[in-house]
């Protein structure tokens, strides 16, 4: 008998303070294993705080005119939870603000958090394969770059959105500010030869 894998329950919380910070963030509930639920929720909160700290560090500021944190649930099915957390902040009198984003992908049965390398077979050439696909999209979409694209990083930012692996870059990482956060969706079906067996990409690629 197959076990039914229902989506996890998501609750939205808001941190709103007198420093002008309005941070929306998710927490999960209802998991059978409390230790797994606590681990995932703690990692979400830690990442929200890391994004806040990054704004102060990268913008070299101790205060902001506005700071808003939001999130999006990208995948919530088949015991896979993939979400993105973003933070926008602008200093007083600044011409524009900055948005940073971090993503988290979990196995909701074990609490395991996946890094990009974990999605692929050991000793696979996933960096080269993904870099070629990103390069092709850059050319097709005629994206403006700060310098010619060479390769993604082994721990490149990513999230999983149903049948796609989305690799993305932070502001100024490869492109000018006006480009935003360049995102590159890659079909999971194009990665089946190198996807880890029973890993998230293989799970999402099945039709059952």
Order of alpha helices (4+ residues) and beta strands (2+ residues): beta-beta-alpha-beta-beta-beta-alpha-beta-beta-beta-alpha
